[in-house]
Amino acid sequence: MIIATDMPEVAQCSVTQCAYNSDDSCHARAITIGDGDNPGCDTYFNNSSHTRSHRAAGVGACKVESCDFNDDFECSADSIQVGKEGKSVKCKTCTCH
């Protein structure tokens, strides 16, 4: 069995109402980004309780095929930032070709 451990880090998340956010950092084990051309954070969920984990989140999968950092459905950026865009929670690092 192979377990990936070299995921890009979620360097910052400004979506403080997410259950995985603590001190502007994401503490999910891994997040999934995207749906078609939308680089939304699929792992986000609004919750008044927040994780007690101190681990740094990584990007487990990217489903935005047109993103310049998408390499076989995995993120190749060194790190990403997540934030609000309108009412959506999105990967702010995503650049599409």
Secondary structure, DSSP 8 states (H G I E B T S, - for coil): --------EEEEE--TTBTTEETTEE-SSEEEEEETTEEEETT--B-SS--------EEEEE--TTBTTEETTEE-SSEEEEEEETTEEEESS--B-
